[in-house]
Amino acid sequence: MSKVTSKLQVALPKTLARQYRIAPGDEILWVAAGDTIRVVPVGSRPRSDTPAARLHLFDRATERQRKRDTSKKPRVREPKDRGWTREELYQRGRSR
């Protein structure tokens, strides 16, 4: 969460800046969207707001997720030989 300063400045969280490749000096647009405000990096691809286009993007994303879900194989970890067991730790007593 960010706060607005006395100069009406807002800090962008670092994770969002990295995700959307926003660097110091880049321009962003503030777009009123009903009761909310959208922040749009200048030069980014404008989002298509038609229901058909949004549905098409959703279907593509759903298909990609299905492929990821079906290709996942459960990982089985092999136990590591550490030279000791958990039970031995409890029997040794406290460390100094």
N, C-alpha and C positions, 0 to 999 in steps of 0.2 A: 504494500500500500504506500502511496506517495502523498505528501502534503504539498499544498500550494503555498509558496513563500509570499512575503509582503510585496515582492516585485511581480507577483503572478507567474512565477516560474514553477515548473513541475519536473521532478527527476524521473527519468525512465529507468525501470529496473534493469540491471545488467543482463539477466537471463533473457528478457524480451529483446533487448538491443542486439544480443548475439543471435538469437533465433531469427530476427528479421533483418539482420545485417545493417543495423543502424549505427553509424559512427559519429563522433563529434564533428559538428559542422554540417551534417546532413540536414536537409529540410524535411519537415513533416507537415501534413495538412490536418487541421482540426475540422471535422465535418459533423454538423448537427444531425442527429438521427433520432428524431422524436424526443424522448426524455433522456437520451444518452448522447455521448460524444464519441465519435470514432476517430482514432488517430491513424492516419494513413501515410506511410513513407512515400515521399515524392519519387516517382520513377517506378513504383511498384505497379504490378498489373492490376488494373481496375477490376473489381469483382463484378461479375454479371449477376444482377439482382432478379432476373426473370426466373419464375418458378421452374420452368423446364430446364434451364441451364443449371440451376442449383440442384435439381433432382438428378441430372446426369452426373454431376460431380460427386454427389452422394453415392450413387450406384457404383461408380468407378472405385471410390474409396472402400465401399463395402466389399467389393470383389477382391481388392488387394488384401483386405483384412482376412477374408475367408482363405485365401491362398496361404497367408502366413500361419493361420491357425492350423490348417491341415498339414503343413510341412514341418511343424514343430515336433520334435521327438523328445521324450523325457530324458533328461540327463541323469545318469546314474554315477554317483561319485564312488570311486574306489577308496576304501579306508587307507589312510596313510599310516605307515609304520613309523611311529615317533620314538619307539624305544620305551614307552611307558603307556599305561592305561589310566583312565579316569579314576578307577578304584585305587590304584597305587598312590595317586596324589592325595586322596583322602586318608590313606593309612600312614603316610609319611609325617604328617603333622604340619605345623605352621612353618613357613619360611621366615628367615630373620630379616 
